[in-house]
């Protein structure tokens, strides 16, 4: 019986028409009856045996479990077993239906995508929104370049400050050990220490600039682009179901075709509402992103300019005042150093 069922399942073909709907199977009823018969005639857990003599023992060591369990327990076990089988079967059917819907949706979207690529299918386009999306992607690429250069500047300037710090320590040491050049080494040591202090202050401003740009690019803009990606997927699904409905509407109008048209109309309406909702979300996020970008960049560019100008003008007071103006807090010395555990 099982071999017969496996042969039938192996040779079954599921025809797919032009709309992606599966055809009817002529052997569904007989296959279902065979499956039910196999389930009924399968092994019953209540009739299993316990072998007390181990593997290869004699028949005398076999104790039927029916002699241990009472009739009430047998009836209860049978009922719970049937309930478990029904639950399992229901879950399997639900999963199969989910996979079927996913496969059908994927087929329709792939068909629509190929049609658009080869110029055979129509595509819904919002010209104003598409232009704004393209501007955002171009802006993100340019801001990523600014972020890359600012990080490079931070690394180079950090190395210069460290060099100035080491040079100041060396000058101070030589000032103590060279009496004939004590004043000269001392002046240079004080100068390098002052430059190092101002450099650390400028590094704090640049790090704040880099952190703010990184948040804008990799969090705020990226979040909007994720919504745009969802919108583009919804647009593809909407066009796929729209094309499917148009194709069905041009076909015959018998009872079966009308039922399919009604089902396609419902699915099209669902996709249309999803598409319009995401289009509205994208428009709102683009508006808020533009406002946030202008506000953030206005503050950060002013900070960057004032800090750089004050440092290279040698105006320590103005440099410190700039950090206070923009609420930039410097990290204490050694805060960036890794712990002893991280160095292991």
Residue pairs with C-beta under 8 A, 6 or more apart in sequence:
1 34
1 37
1 38
1 41
2 38
4 34
5 31
5 34
5 35
5 38
8 27
8 30
8 31
8 34
9 31
12 25
12 27
12 31
14 22
14 23
14 25
15 22
15 23
16 22
16 23
16 107
17 23
18 247
19 244
19 247
19 248
19 260
19 264
20 104
20 107
20 108
20 111
20 244
21 104
21 260
22 100
39 85
45 77
45 81
46 65
46 66
46 69
46 74
46 77
46 78
47 64
47 65
47 66
48 65
49 62
49 63
49 64
49 65
50 62
50 63
50 65
51 57
51 61
51 62
52 61
52 62
52 63
53 60
53 61
54 61
66 74
69 77
105 237
105 240
108 237
108 240
108 241
108 244
109 236
109 237
109 240
111 240
112 121
112 236
112 239
112 240
112 243
113 236
115 121
115 243
116 123
116 239
121 239
121 243
122 239
122 243
123 239
124 235
124 238
124 239
124 242
124 275
126 279
129 279
129 282
129 283
129 286
132 283
132 286
133 228
133 282
133 286
136 221
136 224
136 225
136 228
136 286
136 289
137 225
139 221
139 293
140 217
140 221
140 225
143 213
143 216
143 217
143 221
144 217
146 213
147 210
147 213
147 214
147 217
150 206
150 209
150 210
150 213
151 210
153 206
154 203
154 206
154 207
154 210
157 199
157 202
157 203
157 206
158 203
160 199
161 196
161 199
161 200
161 203
164 192
164 195
164 196
164 199
165 192
165 193
165 196
167 192
168 188
168 189
168 190
168 191
168 192
168 193
168 196
169 189
171 185
171 186
171 188
171 189
171 192
172 185
172 186
172 189
174 181
174 185
175 181
175 182
175 183
175 185
175 186
175 189
176 182
178 185
194 316
197 316
198 311
198 314
198 316
198 319
199 311
200 330
201 307
201 311
201 316
201 319
201 320
201 323
201 330
202 307
202 308
202 311
202 319
204 323
204 328
204 329
204 330
204 331
205 303
205 304
205 307
205 322
205 323
205 326
205 328
206 304
206 307
208 300
208 303
208 326
208 328
209 300
209 303
209 304
212 296
212 299
212 300
213 300
216 292
216 293
216 296
216 297
220 289
220 292
220 293
221 289
223 285
224 282
224 285
224 286
224 289
227 278
227 281
227 282
227 285
228 282
230 278
231 275
231 278
231 279
231 281
231 282
234 271
234 274
234 275
234 278
235 275
235 279
237 271
237 274
237 275
238 268
238 271
238 272
238 274
238 275
240 271
241 264
241 267
241 268
241 271
242 268
242 271
242 272
244 264
244 268
245 261
245 264
245 265
245 268
248 257
248 260
248 261
248 264
249 261
251 257
299 326
302 326
303 322
303 326
303 328
306 318
306 322
306 325
307 319
307 322
307 323
310 316
310 318
310 319
310 322
311 319
323 329
323 330
